[in-house]
Amino acid sequence: MDGTGTAERIFTAPDAGAPMETRSEVEAVAGRGLRGDRYFSENETGTFVSWEQSEARDDGYDLTLIEAEAIDAIARDADIELDSGEHRRNVVTRDAALNHLVDTRFRVGDAICRGDRLCEPCHYLQDLVGADVLDALAHRGGLRADILVSGTIRPGDTVEPLE
């Protein structure tokens, strides 16, 4: 993989713990996230954000991505089958080396983003899935990114580094 790939599926969840909903397109808004997702609103309802504790929003909450190859690998290697959206990431990619996009600007659809950090699996995800995803997804749990330039993201859109 050279870093250029495709967005295969798009998901958002309106609230923390709510099932991820498949989207045919989503508006990615700079500095805010995906319209309709739990981390978008002023009163964010995502699991890891508390506006009462912090005036400033942390980086890396606008958009999360995961490689379809990682989902396939944990099914094959760890016998963990993740149902559609159960990975809790917004965009499933194919042929995109997401780990290489940390600290890199990239385009997904019409939006321009910056990879902030790896999206390592957590105990919250493991509790939701009911399987040991901590080891299975270590270092391949995806990418947390910030949206720098607003745009629309659709399945089939290109994911490509800009630097």
C-alpha positions as CSV (number, residue, x, y, z in Angstrom):
1,M,0.0,0.0,0.0
2,D,1.4,3.4,-0.9
3,G,-1.1,5.4,1.2
4,T,-3.6,6.0,-1.6
5,G,-6.8,4.1,-1.2
6,T,-10.5,4.3,-1.2
7,A,-13.2,5.0,1.4
8,E,-15.4,1.9,1.3
9,R,-18.0,2.6,4.0
10,I,-19.0,5.6,6.2
11,F,-20.5,5.5,9.7
12,T,-21.7,7.9,12.3
13,A,-23.4,7.4,15.6
14,P,-25.7,10.1,17.1
15,D,-24.7,9.3,20.7
16,A,-22.1,7.4,22.7
17,G,-22.8,3.7,22.6
18,A,-25.5,4.1,20.0
19,P,-25.2,1.7,17.0
20,M,-23.2,3.1,14.1
21,E,-25.3,4.1,11.2
22,T,-24.2,3.5,7.6
23,R,-24.2,6.7,5.5
24,S,-24.2,7.2,1.8
25,E,-22.4,10.5,2.2
26,V,-21.5,12.8,5.1
27,E,-20.5,16.4,5.5
28,A,-17.1,16.8,7.0
29,V,-16.9,20.2,8.7
30,A,-13.5,21.7,9.5
31,G,-12.8,21.8,13.2
32,R,-16.1,20.1,14.1
33,G,-16.3,16.6,12.6
34,L,-18.9,14.7,10.7
35,R,-22.4,16.3,10.7
36,G,-24.7,13.8,12.6
37,D,-21.9,12.2,14.5
38,R,-21.6,12.1,18.3
39,Y,-18.5,14.3,18.4
40,F,-19.9,17.0,16.1
41,S,-22.2,19.1,18.3
42,E,-21.4,21.7,20.9
43,N,-22.8,19.3,23.5
44,E,-20.7,16.4,22.3
45,T,-21.9,13.1,23.5
46,G,-19.0,10.9,22.5
47,T,-17.4,8.7,25.2
48,F,-14.0,10.4,25.4
49,V,-15.0,14.1,25.4
50,S,-16.4,16.1,28.3
51,W,-17.0,19.8,27.7
52,E,-17.5,20.2,31.4
53,Q,-13.9,19.2,32.1
54,S,-12.2,21.1,29.3
55,E,-12.9,24.3,27.4
56,A,-10.8,23.2,24.4
57,R,-11.5,20.2,22.3
58,D,-8.6,17.8,21.9
59,D,-7.2,17.1,18.5
60,G,-8.1,13.9,16.6
61,Y,-11.8,13.8,17.4
62,D,-13.1,15.1,14.0
63,L,-12.8,11.8,12.1
64,T,-11.7,8.2,12.7
65,L,-10.7,5.8,10.0
66,I,-9.8,2.1,9.9
67,E,-8.4,-0.2,7.2
68,A,-10.7,-2.9,5.9
69,E,-7.6,-5.0,5.8
70,A,-7.3,-4.7,9.6
71,I,-10.9,-5.8,10.0
72,D,-10.2,-8.8,7.7
73,A,-7.0,-9.7,9.6
74,I,-8.6,-9.8,13.0
75,A,-11.3,-12.1,11.6
76,R,-8.7,-14.3,10.1
77,D,-6.0,-14.2,12.9
78,A,-8.0,-13.8,16.1
79,D,-11.4,-15.2,15.0
80,I,-13.1,-11.9,15.9
81,E,-15.8,-10.9,13.5
82,L,-16.8,-7.2,13.7
83,D,-20.3,-6.5,12.5
84,S,-20.9,-3.5,10.3
85,G,-19.8,-0.4,12.2
86,E,-19.0,-2.4,15.3
87,H,-15.4,-1.1,15.1
88,R,-16.7,2.4,16.0
89,R,-14.7,4.2,13.3
90,N,-16.3,6.6,10.8
91,V,-14.6,5.6,7.6
92,V,-13.5,2.1,6.5
93,T,-10.7,2.4,3.9
94,R,-9.2,-0.1,1.5
95,D,-5.5,0.1,0.3
96,A,-4.8,3.2,2.4
97,A,-1.8,2.9,4.8
98,L,-3.4,4.8,7.6
99,N,-0.5,4.5,10.1
100,H,1.6,6.4,7.6
101,L,-0.8,9.4,7.7
102,V,0.0,10.4,11.2
103,D,1.3,14.1,11.1
104,T,0.4,14.1,7.4
105,R,-2.2,16.1,5.4
106,F,-4.5,13.9,3.3
107,R,-7.6,14.1,1.3
108,V,-10.7,11.9,1.7
109,G,-13.4,12.8,-0.7
110,D,-13.6,16.6,-0.9
111,A,-12.3,17.1,2.7
112,I,-8.7,17.8,3.6
113,C,-7.6,16.3,6.9
114,R,-4.5,15.9,9.0
115,G,-3.7,12.6,10.7
116,D,-3.3,13.3,14.4
117,R,-2.5,9.9,16.0
118,L,-3.2,6.2,15.9
119,C,-6.7,5.2,17.1
120,E,-5.7,2.4,19.4
121,P,-8.4,0.1,20.6
122,C,-9.7,0.7,24.1
123,H,-11.6,-1.1,26.9
124,Y,-14.8,0.7,25.9
125,L,-14.6,-0.8,22.4
126,Q,-13.8,-4.2,23.9
127,D,-16.8,-4.0,26.3
128,L,-19.1,-3.1,23.4
129,V,-17.7,-5.9,21.1
130,G,-17.5,-8.5,23.9
131,A,-14.2,-9.9,22.5
132,D,-10.5,-9.2,23.1
133,V,-9.9,-6.6,20.5
134,L,-7.1,-4.8,22.5
135,D,-4.4,-7.2,21.3
136,A,-6.1,-8.0,17.9
137,L,-6.3,-4.3,16.9
138,A,-3.1,-3.0,18.6
139,H,-1.3,-0.7,16.1
140,R,-4.0,-1.4,13.5
141,G,-7.0,0.2,15.1
142,G,-7.1,3.1,12.7
143,L,-6.3,6.8,12.6
144,R,-7.7,9.8,14.4
145,A,-7.7,12.9,12.2
146,D,-8.7,16.5,12.2
147,I,-10.7,18.1,9.4
148,L,-8.8,21.1,8.0
149,V,-11.0,21.9,5.0
150,S,-14.7,21.0,4.9
151,G,-16.1,18.7,2.2
152,T,-18.3,15.8,1.4
153,I,-17.1,12.2,1.9
154,R,-18.8,9.3,0.0
155,P,-18.1,5.6,-0.4
156,G,-15.8,5.2,-3.4
157,D,-13.9,8.5,-2.7
158,T,-10.2,8.5,-2.9
159,V,-8.1,8.6,0.3
160,E,-4.7,10.1,-0.6
161,P,-1.7,11.8,1.1
162,L,-1.0,15.4,0.1
163,E,2.6,15.6,1.5
